[in-house]
Amino acid sequence: MKSYVVLMRHGQSQWNLENRFTGFYNVELSEQGIAEAKLSGQNLAKAGIQFDIVYTSTLKRAYHTAEIALNEAGQGALVSGMIKSDDLRERDYGDLTGLNKDETKEKYGAEQVQIWRRSYDVQPPGGESLKDVVENRVRPYFESTIKPQMDAGQNILVAAHGNSLRALLIILGENTPENINETEIPTGSPLVLEFENGQRVAKYYLADKLAA
């Protein structure tokens, strides 16, 4: 029996466009982000993936992306039942929130900013490390809420953020803390994991699969 887990980073937000650290800040999608969400939904329709349950973060750039994509995919009936959780929010960037990334490099140095952004266990000032996101939020939520649905063979959509989805990839065994830096999840591009009898048998970005 085949089932799907689809990980979808929100479409481009206004602060992505402005190259700012966003974190917990509840920013809107940009026009491009809305277009990305629509295209994601159209691709889901072409692929014929029908979801049983949808999880999303409580930040509007994530749940608006899910709403737009589901409506485009002809699955708008799922919108009212989407399960929103703070545990799926983006990583908290603390004192860096709202700062332009290039200006932050000028202030603190490119090497330090890279450590804050891409190390597994170093926290930015006042914020969370990726390890914090994995162990304090996403892993407990996954184990208690998402995994039982996976084990039951449900088709699942998770609409969230770059770092909360990277956390999920670690938890699912797709990446390790040592190589997670190699994974950059693009905005508004569903990443599909196919399972058969509980074993992951395929992994691909939906747009790439449809273009092949």
C-alpha positions, 0 to 999 in steps of 0.5 A: 500500500503506497502512501505519501508525506509531502513537505511544502515550505511556504511560498516566498514571504515579503521578508524573504523578498527583502532578505530579512531574518524572519523567524517567528515574525508573522509576515505575509506572502509576497506576490511571487509567494502566492504564485508559488503556492498556486503552482504547487497546488496545480502540480499536486492536482497533476500528480493526483496526490489526495491528502487525508490530513494537513498539518501546518504552522500557526504562521500565516505564510505557511497556512496561507500557502496550504490554503492556496495550494489545496484550493488549486489542487481541488482539495479545498474541503481540507482547509477548514480541518487543517491542524495548526501547531506552534511546534511547526513554526520557523526557527526563532532567530531571536535578536536577528529577527527583522535584520537584513542578512547582508547588513547582519554580515557587515555587522557581525562578519560573514563567518559568524552569521554563517555559523548562526544560520547553518550550524546545528547546535549554535543559537543566534543571540536570543534565539534557537539552534536547529537542534532546539527546533528538532528536539524541543518542538518538532520531534515531540510533535511528530512522535505524538501527532504525525507519526501515528497518521503515517503508520496508519498509511494516511497521505499527509501534507505538512506546510511549514518552514525551511528549518522546521521541515529540515528538522523533519528530514532529520527525524525521518532519517533523510538527513543527519545533523552532520549533512543537513546543511546540504539541504536547502528547501526552496519556497513553494515547491512540494517535496514528496516522500513515497512510502510502501509498507512503512518504508520510504521508496522514493523522494523527489521534488514534485516539479522535477518529477512532472518535468521529467 
